[in-house]
Structures are given as structure tokens and as C-alpha cells.
Amino acid sequence: MQNPRARYEPEPVAAIEPKLLLVDDDPHMLSVLSRTLKSLGYGQTTSVASAKAALTHLQSAPLAADVIICDLNMPGMDGIDLLQRLNADERQRSVILLSGEGNRVMHSVQKLLIGGQLQVLGAITKPAGRIALQELLGTWSSPGSAAVRPQPPVAAVTAAELYAASAEGQWVLHYQPQVDLRTGKAGAVEALVRWNHPEHGLIHPDHFINAAEACGAIDAMTDWVLQDALRQCAAWRTQGLAIQIGINISRVSLLTPDFARRFNSRVRDAGASPHDVTLEITESQLTSSSSTPLENLVRLRLYGFCLSIDDFGTGQSSLLQLRDVPFTELKVDRGFVHGARHNQIIRPILESSLGVSKRMGLRSVAEGVETQSDWELLRELGCESAQGYFIGRPMPAERIWEWLNVWQARTQELIDS
């Protein structure tokens, strides 16, 4: 039988140069942009002077562009019209927004395009600089490459399937590394559950966590995640790798009155220390009229577990939760990290979040670090730890040593820079 995992986690392929389509009604801007891109090594560029011309070009030759660098404010059909039409198309493309209208406008346009076929690589204020162009184009990945991992079409998950998954050992853990921004040392991994479905292959948790919570299968899954992660960490320690583990906790689990006691007992029975386990909780998981979640978290903190507020800044009451819950760590959401150097909307939010973390004595962790620019900015701002594709993707346990060898070879250069 074919390994189902291979269908959705292909091996990396050689880098492919993207075909670029430049759209701007200013001939001088098009000329400068084209020359800049060619000097950066991007030879496959086509320029058009209007959104309508771009649409006509793409309709006649659907494969003519992988990345569209598009001005927003143009006469007649503007850039927003063009991008919304392409966003509803069947073909997947990437886009870089280009405008002189300011960062707030471009940020809002990016939000408009969420959920469609276009992948927004970022936005650049006119005139486009070489460094910003190179960084954004460097994040592009061709469809089907290792950076793009499409999920299989999954029908509605049933309770019977979820209970069978627990009974038959279909859960799989992948680990995403977290490193110290000052030293580059790997200090922790986040354990991320996957479902190795016998029919659909490897399924990510956003396809089944809600169903597991609704049918009561989440507790068995959480127990398995904990036990397997602790077993793996113990194995790493015997091999000389001392590393902390981060585990995501469900809101349903936090509503169980004896959750903290049971969790603590399982960790100690496994011979592990609570100090080596960080429980990651999103702000939305604490929105309950019951006091039970808070009681569980206080008790877990008393036992010695680290508590992390995950996806900080995305909820409406993040600051209230920081006030009321004894968190030890603040994880800044990826939406405020990637591309922050060149985005004057999200950069102040990132700086503010790190400032709150520092003043409250919390360890700061940034998610979504995808480029060296993200890495360098976080070091400049005094963030303590980082996690993201620039450092390492979620991976099976057996690949951690391979990743560590590669990462250690890169570390000195990154620290020196």
C-alpha cells in the first residue's frame, strides 16, 4: 500500500524562477521596476500599463504569470478590481501590492484578499526598493513545492473515525523547533498533532480538532499527545538533547474540573518535570462564564508548568487574560511578525506586544518567522525566542537531529549578522 503521507508531504524540488507580471499605469515606474528585477536575476518579466490589459493578458495566457506585482490606484479598472477577479479564479497565483497610498490602505487590501486563490507575499510602498523586492520574492514557492502542502479534501469527520484513530494509533506528532534569538540555541519544540488517516493521508488539526472537542474525543487525544511527546523528549535527553516541550490545550479540557490534577499526575508518572512542559492556550479558549479554566490554570502554574498565551493579539480580550491568568510566556501571533520590518501597521503592534511581555516579566516568543529580515528585526527589538519556517518546519521526531545539524551550521552567521 502506498504511504499516504507521501501524497501530501512531497520532497523538496529544485528552485524555480517565477514568471512576473508588472502592472502599473506609470511607464517610468514600470521601466524602473523591470530594470530592478532583472538586476536581481528575475529575467521572466512582462509589463502592462493597465489592470484591464493585465486581465486580458492572463485570460489569453493563464500560465503567463506566477507572481503579479500590482499597483492599486489606476484609472478605469483599478488594482483592487483586478486582484479580486483573480482571487476568484481557479488558478493559484501570488501577488505583491505596490502603491503610494500608504501602509494602512495596502494592509486593508491584503485583508480583502484573504480566503481566495491569491497568495499575498506582501506590500511595498512606491518606489519599490531592491531589498524589499528581493525579500518578498524570496518567499514565493511554486505550487507543488515543499513549501506548499495542500491538504486532502476531507469529508465531515465522524465520532466513530476519531475514536478509531485513538484506538488504532493513527495520531502522529510533528515537532516545530523554537530557538533563542540571542544565541541560536534550540531550547524547545512545539508538539503538533497530525492524523495519519488510512484513506486521506496526513491531515492537519484544523480539519478535526473541533469535531474531537464536540464528540468528546479530545481528552483521549490530549493524553496520547502528552504521553508520546514526553516519551520522545526522554529519548532525546538520553541522546544528549535537553529540550522543553510545548503542548496545545483544548478549551474543553480546561473546562474539566480535575484536568490540572490528572495532567500533573501523568507528567510525574512519566518521570518528567512540569518545568519542562509549556501549555499553550489561546485567548479564545478562556472565554467562558465558568471559573473552572482559570482554576485549572492557576493549579497548573502552582505545580510548576509554564503557561503560554498563544496567538497573542488576535483576540478581543488578550490584555484581560494577561491580567487575570498567571502566564509565563507570550507568543506573538505570526500575523504581527512576518514582514513587520516593511509594514508600518503591524510593526508597532509587534513592538508593543514585546514591550508588554518585557514589562510583565514574561518570556517572549515570536511565531511566523519566515525570512532573515523577520529574524533580524526580532533580534533588534529584543525578542527572546523565535519559531517559524525560516528556522524549521514541523517535522517528524526522527528528523530533529538532521535539522539541528543544519541549523547549527547556520547559527554563527545569523548571530554575527
Secondary structure as UniProt FT lines:
FT   HELIX           5..8
FT   STRAND          20..23
FT   HELIX           27..39
FT   TURN            40..41
FT   STRAND          45..48
FT   HELIX           51..60
FT   TURN            62..63
FT   STRAND          67..71
FT   HELIX           79..87
FT   STRAND          93..99
FT   HELIX           103..112
FT   TURN            113..115
FT   STRAND          118..125
FT   HELIX           130..138
FT   TURN            143..144
FT   TURN            146..147
FT   HELIX           159..167
FT   TURN            168..169
FT   STRAND          171..180
FT   TURN            181..183
FT   STRAND          186..197
FT   TURN            198..200
FT   STRAND          201..203
FT   HELIX           205..207
FT   HELIX           209..215
FT   HELIX           218..238
FT   TURN            239..240
FT   STRAND          244..248
FT   HELIX           251..254
FT   TURN            257..258
FT   HELIX           259..269
FT   TURN            270..271
FT   HELIX           274..276
FT   STRAND          277..282
FT   HELIX           283..286
FT   HELIX           292..303
FT   STRAND          306..312
FT   TURN            316..317
FT   HELIX           318..324
FT   STRAND          329..332
FT   HELIX           334..336
FT   TURN            337..339
FT   HELIX           340..342
FT   TURN            344..345
FT   HELIX           346..359
FT   TURN            360..361
FT   STRAND          363..366
FT   HELIX           372..381
FT   STRAND          385..386
FT   TURN            389..391
FT   STRAND          395..396
FT   HELIX           397..399
FT   HELIX           400..416
//
